[in-house]
Every structure is written in C-alpha cells, then in structure tokens.
Amino acid sequence: MMKYKGYTAKIKFDDQANVFHGEVLNLRDVVTFQGRTVEELRNAFHDPVEDYLDFCAQRNEPPEKPYSGRFVVRLDPSLHRAIATQAKLADKSLNAWLQDVLREKVE
C-alpha cells in the first residue's frame, strides 16, 4: 500500500516481470502505474495522480468515487447472532456497534 495526497494505492509484485504494479483505489476512473524500484514506483504513483486530478478539474468532476454509506453484508446466522449479542452487551444498536468495530479496524 502507498499513500499520496489522501489517495491510497494497492501494490502487487509481478515476480516473472520483476516489476511492481499499482492501482489507485476509490476513483471514478482506473489509474494504474508501475515501477521496478520503490523510488520508481513512488514517482510513477505521484505523476498519474497529479495528471488525474488535473483531468478531473478540467471536466469539472470530482475524482473520488461516491459512496452512499450503505452496504449489505450477508453473514452466517451464528455470526449474526454473536454480533447482535455483542452489540446488545455494549448497549448499542447493531449498526452503531459495527461502525465502531469497523472504524477501529481501519484506523
């Protein structure tokens, strides 16, 4: 993972080609880059992010992918019960408890 100007990129290494591949996450469009060294990869990440931000400004369009704040999760019923129990024990709604747990996990 790499970060630049609030954007996060997922990095994978191609052992056969001996090159790192990156993709900037959560954008309206696909932005990818690659490099053979960490320094090359970092520069290759910064340049297309800057270009992409300029391109979005020219189009008068926000670069970030919009999220509604809602998503559906399917769980095994026993896991659902365990989560609901933990939420009740914490005197929280299932939604509030899950937000707390997920926020803690990503921070």
HELIX and SHEET records of a PDB file:
HELIX    1   1 VAL A   38  ARG A   59  1                                  22    
HELIX    2   2 PRO A   77  LEU A   89  1                                  13    
HELIX    3   3 LEU A   94  VAL A  106  1                                  13    
SHEET    1   A 4 MET A   2  TYR A   4  0                                        
SHEET    2   A 4 TYR A   7  ASP A  14 -1                                        
SHEET    3   A 4 VAL A  19  VAL A  24 -1                                        
SHEET    4   A 4 VAL A  31  GLY A  35 -1                                        
END                                                                             
